[in-house]
Amino acid sequence: MTDEVPIPLRIRRELIAAARAAAPREMVGLLGSRYGGCVTDFVPLPNVAAGRDRFAVDAIAFAAAVQQLEASGASFLGFAHSHPDGPTGLSATDRRELWRDCVQLVCGLGDEQIRAFRLSRETVRELAIVAASDPRFGTAGAAR
């Protein structure tokens, strides 16, 4: 399992735009990959959580988003969510509640940074975000 995740500049811009649009609430969406773990697709989802500082996804919306990914030739890679008022790292709630064994991107609006993580039952690993400069991945861009 790699310790990095390639993300094209186009996807990073989509994530920050979605986070801005959702503020002051948290943004949430699915990540898809068509090529070896590179984030090639982002599908925003409605945040159905009651509070501003958390997110929840409706099961029917989740299933529809997975179908959308698969119809476009992508496979489920993980989730993205934002921290509109907080740090880009994982919160205590994130560490308890996020799905394990998939990519988890956290977008911070204060610094407009994105960090990537992979959680297992025992560990939390931060993944390096690298530029996806291969033409298959869309628009290339700097890593951060």
C-alpha positions as MATLAB code, in Angstrom:
seq = 'MTDEVPIPLRIRRELIAAARAAAPREMVGLLGSRYGGCVTDFVPLPNVAAGRDRFAVDAIAFAAAVQQLEASGASFLGFAHSHPDGPTGLSATDRRELWRDCVQLVCGLGDEQIRAFRLSRETVRELAIVAASDPRFGTAGAAR';
ca = [
       0.000    0.000    0.000;
       1.454    3.363   -1.053;
       2.066    6.285    1.272;
       1.053    8.856   -1.324;
      -2.020    9.850   -3.278;
      -1.839   11.612   -6.659;
      -4.375   14.425   -7.047;
      -4.666   16.588  -10.174;
      -4.897   20.349   -9.720;
      -8.414   20.220  -11.242;
      -9.625   17.951   -8.412;
      -7.908   20.042   -5.724;
      -9.685   23.124   -7.084;
     -13.039   21.282   -7.108;
     -12.551   20.245   -3.475;
     -11.733   23.767   -2.272;
     -14.660   25.222   -4.287;
     -17.044   22.649   -2.786;
     -15.721   23.404    0.714;
     -16.277   27.145    0.182;
     -19.800   26.515   -1.135;
     -20.697   24.372    1.885;
     -19.281   26.768    4.497;
     -19.984   27.358    7.273;
     -20.944   23.669    7.307;
     -18.632   20.802    6.448;
     -18.461   19.637    2.845;
     -18.515   15.921    2.083;
     -18.093   13.911   -1.085;
     -16.871   10.682   -2.611;
     -13.526   10.183   -4.307;
     -13.071    7.925   -7.297;
     -10.071    6.572   -9.164;
      -9.695    5.392  -12.739;
      -5.924    4.910  -12.609;
      -3.921    3.258   -9.846;
      -5.027    5.204   -6.809;
      -5.020    8.670   -8.414;
      -8.021   10.772   -7.415;
      -9.707   11.309  -10.785;
     -13.305   11.937   -9.680;
     -15.039   13.901   -6.939;
     -18.790   13.576   -6.346;
     -20.143   16.101   -3.811;
     -22.840   14.801   -1.470;
     -25.387   16.603    0.704;
     -24.299   16.877    4.311;
     -27.279   15.688    6.366;
     -25.647   16.204    9.776;
     -27.458   18.524   12.158;
     -24.355   20.383   13.360;
     -21.927   22.648   11.571;
     -18.845   20.776   12.747;
     -19.573   17.299   11.402;
     -20.912   15.523    8.394;
     -23.185   12.600    7.629;
     -24.217   11.067    4.327;
     -27.620    9.647    3.443;
     -27.320    5.973    2.435;
     -29.362    6.427   -0.761;
     -27.235    9.428   -1.837;
     -24.084    7.406   -1.093;
     -25.291    4.468   -3.209;
     -26.214    6.812   -6.077;
     -22.774    8.451   -5.936;
     -21.031    5.059   -6.034;
     -23.166    4.137   -9.062;
     -22.202    7.443  -10.697;
     -18.506    6.686  -10.130;
     -18.830    3.173  -11.520;
     -20.807    4.356  -14.562;
     -17.959    6.746  -15.396;
     -15.369    3.969  -15.143;
     -14.039    4.933  -11.711;
     -13.884    2.865   -8.548;
     -14.555    4.081   -4.998;
     -11.343    5.418   -3.429;
     -12.559    7.231   -0.333;
     -14.071   10.423    1.045;
     -13.313   14.118    1.229;
     -14.652   16.487    3.834;
     -13.823   19.968    5.010;
     -13.011   21.738    8.233;
     -14.318   25.259    7.554;
     -13.196   26.690   10.895;
     -10.616   24.217   12.103;
      -7.270   22.718   11.255;
      -6.722   20.538    8.209;
      -5.783   17.544   10.350;
      -8.117   14.864   11.661;
     -10.363   15.830   14.551;
     -11.058   13.475   17.444;
     -14.465   12.786   15.862;
     -12.798   11.995   12.525;
     -10.436    9.536   14.223;
     -13.388    7.773   15.845;
     -15.928    7.802   13.020;
     -14.264    7.891    9.586;
     -14.345    4.764    7.457;
     -11.216    2.668    7.643;
      -8.993    1.379    4.834;
      -9.808    4.067    2.260;
      -8.412    7.502    1.407;
      -9.691   10.357    3.569;
      -9.020   13.905    2.353;
      -9.506   16.863    4.690;
      -9.813   20.356    3.167;
      -9.091   23.371    5.314;
     -10.540   26.708    4.282;
      -8.295   28.871    6.418;
      -5.150   27.904    4.534;
      -6.864   26.199    1.574;
      -4.724   23.144    2.144;
      -5.694   19.516    1.646;
      -4.258   16.657    3.665;
      -4.692   12.957    3.001;
      -4.975   10.099    5.490;
      -5.570    6.362    5.618;
      -6.969    4.963    8.844;
      -6.910    1.360    9.967;
      -8.158   -0.078   13.249;
      -4.750    0.446   14.822;
      -3.141    3.346   12.967;
      -3.623    6.674   11.274;
      -1.180    7.336    8.426;
      -0.819   10.656    6.676;
      -0.357   10.235    2.934;
       1.738   12.568    0.821;
      -0.258   14.405   -1.822;
       1.651   14.384   -5.089;
       1.001   16.139   -8.369;
      -0.789   14.014  -10.924;
       1.177   15.086  -13.974;
       0.389   12.065  -16.125;
      -1.930   13.215  -18.947;
      -4.399   10.439  -18.033;
      -5.077   12.266  -14.777;
      -6.251   15.561  -16.279;
      -4.721   18.931  -15.559;
      -1.362   18.639  -13.809;
      -0.431   20.795  -10.885;
       1.935   21.311   -8.011;
       1.602   18.994   -5.034;
       0.257   21.651   -2.666;
];
